[in-house]
């Protein structure tokens, strides 16, 4: 699966309740291994909050921006969640299914280093 296939894909919990869409990926280098498993892997997903909030960097505190943009994007940044790859049950062709409810997922701002 390619990273571009995950972007904008809907995310639901194990009961089918929507949690948002994938707006960004967190990638980590795998430990040195031999064979096809070496290289990079998805460590987690940034879900919810809106596409522009992530694209502009407000959800991850990469952008300070003008105060008006900070005000407009503040709520969206607060609802953005981080889904660790270990909680993903299925990377399906239509939807990503995760093992948890949205309230149990950490806010993206708590996970991302500013």
GUMAR-849455 format. One line per 10 residues: number of its first residue (from 1); for each residue y, x, z of N, C-alpha, C, CB. Coordinates in Angstrom, 1 decimal, decimal comma. Glycine has a CB too. Layout:
BEGIN
NUM = Y:X:Z:Y:X:Z:Y:X:Z:Y:X:Z; ... .
***
This chain:
BEGIN
1 = -1,2:0,8:0,0:0,0:0,0:0,0:1,2:0,9:0,0:0,0:-1,0:1,2; 2,2:0,5:-0,8:3,5:1,2:-0,8:4,5:0,7:0,2:4,1:1,2:-2,3; 5,4:1,5:0,6:6,4:1,1:1,5:7,3:-0,1:1,0:7,3:2,3:1,9; 7,6:0,0:-0,3:8,4:-1,1:-0,9:7,7:-2,4:-0,9:8,7:-0,7:-2,4; 6,4:-2,4:-0,8:5,6:-3,7:-0,7:5,8:-4,3:0,6:4,2:-3,5:-1,0; 6,1:-3,6:1,7:6,3:-4,1:3,0:7,7:-4,7:3,2:6,0:-3,0:4,0; 8,7:-4,1:2,6:10,1:-4,5:2,8:10,3:-6,0:2,4:11,1:-3,6:2,0; 10,9:-6,7:3,2:11,2:-8,2:3,0:10,0:-9,0:3,2:11,8:-8,4:1,6; 8,9:-8,5:3,5:7,7:-9,3:3,8:7,8:-10,0:5,1:6,4:-8,4:3,8; 7,4:-11,3:5,1:7,5:-12,1:6,4:6,5:-11,6:7,4:7,2:-13,6:6,1 .
11 = 7,0:-11,7:8,7:6,1:-11,2:9,8:5,9:-12,5:10,7:6,8:-10,1:10,6; 4,6:-12,7:11,0:4,2:-13,8:11,9:3,4:-13,3:13,0:3,5:-14,9:11,1; 3,3:-14,0:14,2:2,4:-13,6:15,2:1,0:-14,2:15,0:3,0:-14,2:16,6; 0,1:-14,0:15,9:-1,3:-14,4:15,6:-1,5:-15,9:15,5:-2,2:-13,8:16,8; -0,5:-16,7:16,0:-0,5:-18,1:15,9:0,2:-18,6:14,6:0,0:-18,7:17,1; 0,8:-17,7:13,8:1,5:-18,1:12,6:2,9:-18,4:12,8:0,8:-19,3:12,1; 3,5:-18,2:14,0:4,9:-18,4:14,2:5,7:-17,3:13,6:5,3:-18,5:15,7; 6,8:-17,6:12,8:7,6:-16,6:12,2:8,4:-15,7:13,1:8,5:-17,2:11,1; 8,4:-14,4:12,9:9,2:-13,5:13,7:10,3:-12,9:12,9:8,3:-12,4:14,3; 10,4:-13,1:11,7:11,4:-12,5:10,8:10,8:-11,8:9,6:12,3:-11,5:11,6 .
21 = 11,6:-11,0:9,0:11,1:-10,2:7,8:11,2:-8,7:8,2:11,9:-10,6:6,6; 10,4:-7,9:7,5:10,5:-6,5:7,6:11,7:-6,0:6,9:9,2:-5,8:7,0; 12,6:-5,3:7,6:13,8:-4,8:7,0:13,9:-3,3:7,0:15,0:-5,3:7,8; 13,0:-2,7:7,7:13,0:-1,2:7,7:11,6:-0,7:8,3:14,2:-0,6:8,6; 11,3:0,5:7,9:10,0:1,1:8,4:10,3:2,3:9,2:9,1:1,4:7,2; 9,5:2,6:10,2:9,6:3,8:11,0:8,4:4,6:10,6:9,6:3,6:12,5; 8,6:5,8:10,0:7,5:6,6:9,5:7,4:7,9:10,4:7,8:7,1:8,1; 6,1:8,2:10,7:5,9:9,4:11,5:4,8:10,3:10,8:5,4:9,0:13,0; 4,9:11,6:11,0:4,0:12,5:10,5:2,7:12,5:11,3:4,6:13,9:10,4; 1,6:12,3:10,6:0,3:12,4:11,3:0,0:13,8:11,7:-0,8:11,8:10,3 .
31 = -0,8:13,9:12,8:-1,2:15,2:13,2:-2,0:15,9:12,0:-2,1:15,2:14,4; -1,9:17,2:12,0:-2,6:18,0:11,0:-4,1:17,6:10,9:-2,4:19,5:11,1; -4,5:17,1:9,8:-5,9:16,7:9,5:-6,2:17,1:8,1:-6,1:15,2:9,7; -7,5:17,1:7,9:-8,0:17,4:6,5:-8,4:16,1:5,9:-9,1:18,4:6,6; -8,3:16,0:4,6:-8,8:14,9:3,8:-7,7:13,9:3,5:-9,9:14,2:4,6; -8,0:12,7:3,2:-7,0:11,7:2,7:-6,1:11,1:3,9:-7,7:10,6:2,0; -6,5:11,4:5,1:-5,7:10,8:6,2:-4,5:11,6:6,6:-6,6:10,6:7,4; -4,4:12,8:6,0:-3,2:13,6:6,4:-1,9:13,2:5,7:-3,5:15,1:6,1; -0,8:13,5:6,3:0,5:13,2:5,7:1,3:12,3:6,6:0,3:12,5:4,4; 1,9:11,2:6,0:2,8:10,4:6,8:2,1:9,0:7,0:4,1:10,2:6,0 .
41 = 2,5:8,3:8,0:2,0:6,9:8,3:3,1:6,1:8,9:0,8:7,0:9,3; 3,0:4,8:8,7:3,9:3,8:9,3:3,7:3,8:10,8:3,8:2,4:8,7; 4,8:4,1:11,6:4,7:4,1:13,0:5,1:2,7:13,6:5,6:5,2:13,6; 6,0:2,0:12,8:6,4:0,7:13,3:7,3:0,1:12,2:7,2:0,9:14,6; 7,7:-1,2:12,5:8,5:-2,0:11,6:9,7:-2,5:12,4:7,7:-3,2:11,1; 10,8:-2,5:11,7:12,1:-3,2:12,2:12,1:-4,6:11,6:13,4:-2,4:11,8; 12,0:-5,6:12,5:11,8:-7,0:12,0:13,0:-7,8:12,5:10,5:-7,5:12,6; 13,5:-8,7:11,6:14,5:-9,6:12,0:15,9:-9,0:12,0:14,3:-10,3:13,3; 16,9:-9,8:12,2:18,3:-9,3:12,3:19,1:-9,4:11,0:18,3:-8,0:12,7; 18,4:-9,5:9,9:19,1:-9,7:8,6:19,2:-8,4:7,9:20,5:-10,1:8,9 .
51 = 19,1:-8,5:6,6:19,0:-7,3:5,7:20,3:-6,4:5,8:18,8:-7,7:4,3; 21,5:-7,0:5,7:22,7:-6,2:5,7:23,0:-5,5:7,0:23,9:-7,1:5,4; 22,5:-6,1:8,1:22,7:-5,4:9,4:21,9:-4,1:9,4:22,3:-6,3:10,5; 20,7:-4,1:8,8:19,9:-2,9:8,7:20,5:-1,9:7,6:18,5:-3,2:8,4; 20,8:-2,5:6,5:21,3:-1,7:5,4:22,6:-0,9:5,8:21,6:-2,5:4,1; 23,5:-1,6:6,5:24,7:-0,9:6,9:24,5:0,0:8,1:25,7:-2,0:7,2; 23,4:-0,1:8,8:23,1:0,8:9,9:23,6:0,2:11,3:23,8:2,0:9,7; 24,0:-1,0:11,4:24,5:-1,6:12,6:23,3:-1,9:13,6:25,3:-2,8:12,4; 22,2:-2,3:13,1:21,0:-2,7:13,9:20,5:-1,4:14,6:19,9:-3,3:13,1; 20,6:-0,3:14,1:20,1:1,0:14,7:21,2:1,8:15,3:19,4:1,8:13,6 .
61 = 22,4:1,3:15,3:23,6:2,1:15,8:23,9:3,3:15,1:23,4:2,4:17,3; 23,6:3,3:13,8:23,9:4,4:12,9:25,4:4,3:12,4:23,0:4,6:11,7; 25,9:3,1:12,5:27,3:2,9:12,0:28,1:2,3:13,1:27,3:1,9:10,8; 29,3:2,8:13,2:30,3:2,3:14,2:31,2:1,2:13,5:31,2:3,4:14,8; 31,6:1,5:12,3:32,3:0,6:11,4:33,6:0,0:12,1:31,4:-0,5:11,1; 34,3:-0,8:11,3:35,4:-1,5:11,8:35,0:-2,5:12,9:36,2:-2,2:10,7; 35,9:-2,8:13,8:35,5:-3,7:14,9:35,1:-5,1:14,4:36,7:-3,9:15,8; 35,7:-5,6:13,3:35,3:-6,9:12,7:33,8:-6,9:12,3:36,2:-7,3:11,6; 33,4:-5,8:11,6:32,0:-5,8:11,2:31,1:-5,7:12,4:31,8:-4,6:10,3; 31,5:-4,9:13,5:30,7:-4,8:14,7:30,5:-6,2:15,3:31,3:-3,9:15,7 .
71 = 31,6:-7,0:15,4:31,5:-8,4:15,9:30,6:-9,3:15,1:33,0:-9,0:16,0; 30,8:-9,2:13,8:30,0:-10,1:12,9:28,5:-9,7:13,0:30,4:-9,9:11,5; 28,1:-8,4:13,1:26,7:-8,0:13,1:26,2:-7,9:14,5:26,6:-6,7:12,4; 26,9:-8,1:15,6:26,4:-7,9:17,0:25,2:-8,8:17,3:27,5:-8,2:18,0; 25,3:-10,0:17,0:24,1:-10,9:17,3:22,9:-10,5:16,5:24,5:-12,4:17,0; 23,1:-10,2:15,2:21,9:-9,9:14,4:21,3:-8,6:14,9:22,4:-9,7:12,9; 22,1:-7,6:15,4:21,6:-6,4:15,9:20,8:-6,6:17,2:22,7:-5,4:16,2; 21,2:-7,7:18,0:20,5:-8,0:19,3:19,1:-8,6:19,0:21,3:-8,9:20,1; 19,0:-9,4:17,9:17,7:-10,1:17,7:16,7:-9,2:16,9:18,0:-11,4:16,9; 17,1:-8,1:16,3:16,2:-7,2:15,6:15,2:-6,7:16,6:17,0:-6,1:14,9 .
81 = 13,9:-6,7:16,2:12,8:-6,2:17,1:12,1:-5,1:16,4:11,9:-7,4:17,4; 11,4:-4,3:17,3:10,5:-3,3:16,8:9,1:-3,6:17,0:10,8:-1,9:17,5; 8,3:-3,5:15,9:6,8:-3,8:16,0:6,1:-2,5:15,8:6,4:-4,9:14,9; 5,5:-2,0:16,9:4,7:-0,8:16,7:3,5:-1,0:15,8:4,1:-0,2:18,1; 3,1:-0,1:15,0:2,0:-0,2:14,0:0,7:-0,6:14,7:1,8:1,0:13,2; 0,5:-0,2:16,0:-0,7:-0,6:16,7:-0,9:-2,1:16,9:-0,7:0,2:18,0; 0,2:-2,8:16,9:0,2:-4,2:17,1:0,0:-5,0:15,8:1,5:-4,7:17,8; 0,0:-4,4:14,7:-0,2:-5,1:13,4:-1,7:-5,4:13,3:0,3:-4,3:12,2; -2,0:-6,7:13,1:-3,4:-7,1:12,9:-3,8:-7,1:11,5:-3,6:-8,6:13,5; -2,8:-7,5:10,6:-3,1:-7,5:9,1:-1,9:-7,2:8,3:-3,7:-8,9:8,7 .
91 = -2,0:-6,3:7,4:-1,0:-5,9:6,5:-1,3:-6,7:5,2:-0,9:-4,3:6,2; -1,3:-8,0:5,3:-1,7:-8,9:4,2:-0,8:-8,8:3,0:-1,8:-10,3:4,7; -1,3:-9,3:1,9:-0,5:-9,3:0,6:0,7:-10,3:0,7:-1,4:-9,7:-0,5; 0,6:-11,3:1,5:1,7:-12,3:1,6:2,5:-12,2:2,9:1,2:-13,6:1,5; 1,9:-11,7:4,0:2,5:-11,8:5,3:1,9:-10,6:6,2:2,3:-13,1:6,0; 2,7:-10,1:7,1:2,2:-9,2:8,1:2,0:-10,0:9,4:3,3:-8,0:8,3; 0,8:-9,9:9,9:0,4:-10,6:11,1:0,3:-9,6:12,2:-1,0:-11,4:10,9; 1,0:-10,0:13,4:1,1:-9,1:14,5:0,5:-9,7:15,8:2,5:-8,6:14,8; 0,0:-8,9:16,7:-0,6:-9,4:17,9:0,4:-9,4:19,0:-1,8:-8,4:18,3; 1,3:-10,4:19,0:2,2:-10,6:20,1:3,2:-11,6:19,7:2,9:-9,3:20,5 .
101 = 3,9:-12,2:20,7:5,0:-13,1:20,4:6,3:-12,3:20,3:5,1:-14,1:21,5; 7,3:-12,9:19,7:8,6:-12,2:19,5:9,3:-11,8:20,8:9,5:-13,1:18,7; 9,1:-12,5:21,9:9,7:-12,2:23,1:9,1:-10,9:23,8:9,6:-13,3:24,1; 7,9:-10,6:23,4:7,2:-9,4:23,9:7,5:-8,1:23,2:5,7:-9,6:23,9; 8,2:-8,3:22,0:8,5:-7,1:21,2:9,8:-6,5:21,8:8,7:-7,5:19,7; 9,9:-5,2:21,8:11,1:-4,6:22,3:12,3:-4,7:21,3:10,9:-3,1:22,7; 13,5:-4,9:21,8:14,6:-4,9:20,9:14,7:-3,5:20,2:15,9:-5,2:21,7; 15,1:-3,6:18,9:15,2:-2,4:18,1:16,1:-1,4:18,7:15,6:-2,7:16,7; 17,2:-1,8:19,4:18,2:-0,9:20,0:17,6:-0,1:21,1:19,4:-1,7:20,4; 16,5:-0,6:21,8:15,9:0,1:22,9:15,0:1,2:22,4:15,2:-0,8:23,8 .
111 = 14,5:1,1:21,1:13,5:2,0:20,6:14,2:3,1:19,8:12,5:1,3:19,7; 15,2:2,8:19,1:15,9:3,7:18,1:16,8:4,7:18,9:16,7:3,0:17,0; 16,7:5,9:18,6:17,6:6,9:19,2:19,0:6,8:18,5:17,0:8,4:19,1; 20,1:6,7:19,2:21,4:6,6:18,6:21,8:7,9:18,0:22,4:6,1:19,5 .
***
